[in-house]
Amino acid sequence: MPVYTPATGMIDGGIGCMMESVQIRIFRGLFVLAFAAVAILAFMHMPETGSQRISDKLHHACAFYALALLLDFARPGTEFGLRKFAVLMAYGVAIECVQYFLPWREFSLLDMVADAVGLLLYVASVPLLMRIPLLRRRWR
């Protein structure tokens, strides 16, 4: 369980993570904004062309990579494990289920695969992200 230390203004995430509470609040706010933006974009009516099918999957992967990063930094007390992965995949499935009922959108298993690819790319990139000085504090 994360512990807040008022004297330092830091949160000890329980796994050696020390991030300032202000930084965590910023990441939580950014996560909420990204979460909402993904939903809005997913439910909007947009004309589709043939070339958009490929870029749509890239957009899914990038969006879920960004959601994974923001969620991981918004909740630094736990590693990006099965729980965070499952929450974001459930969100992706929920989006597809809503799209099934929208006449201008469609349910797509490939979109869910692209979502999972984005999450797995985040997991794979964590060792690289840990080397970036600005982000390194997340894993301390």
Rosetta blueprint (number, residue, H / E / L):
1 M L
2 P L
3 V E
4 Y E
5 T E
6 P L
7 A L
8 T L
9 G L
10 M E
11 I E
12 D E
13 G L
14 G L
15 I L
16 G L
17 C L
18 M E
19 M E
20 E E
21 S H
22 V H
23 Q H
24 I H
25 R H
26 I H
27 F H
28 R H
29 G H
30 L H
31 F H
32 V H
33 L H
34 A H
35 F H
36 A H
37 A H
38 V H
39 A H
40 I H
41 L H
42 A H
43 F H
44 M L
45 H L
46 M L
47 P L
48 E L
49 T L
50 G L
51 S L
52 Q H
53 R H
54 I H
55 S H
56 D H
57 K H
58 L H
59 H H
60 H H
61 A H
62 C H
63 A H
64 F H
65 Y H
66 A H
67 L H
68 A H
69 L H
70 L H
71 L H
72 D H
73 F H
74 A H
75 R L
76 P L
77 G L
78 T L
79 E L
80 F L
81 G L
82 L H
83 R H
84 K H
85 F H
86 A H
87 V H
88 L H
89 M H
90 A H
91 Y H
92 G H
93 V H
94 A H
95 I H
96 E H
97 C H
98 V H
99 Q H
100 Y H
101 F L
102 L L
103 P L
104 W L
105 R L
106 E L
107 F L
108 S L
109 L H
110 L H
111 D H
112 M H
113 V H
114 A H
115 D H
116 A H
117 V H
118 G H
119 L H
120 L H
121 L H
122 Y H
123 V H
124 A H
125 S H
126 V H
127 P H
128 L H
129 L H
130 M L
131 R L
132 I L
133 P H
134 L H
135 L H
136 R H
137 R H
138 R H
139 W H
140 R L
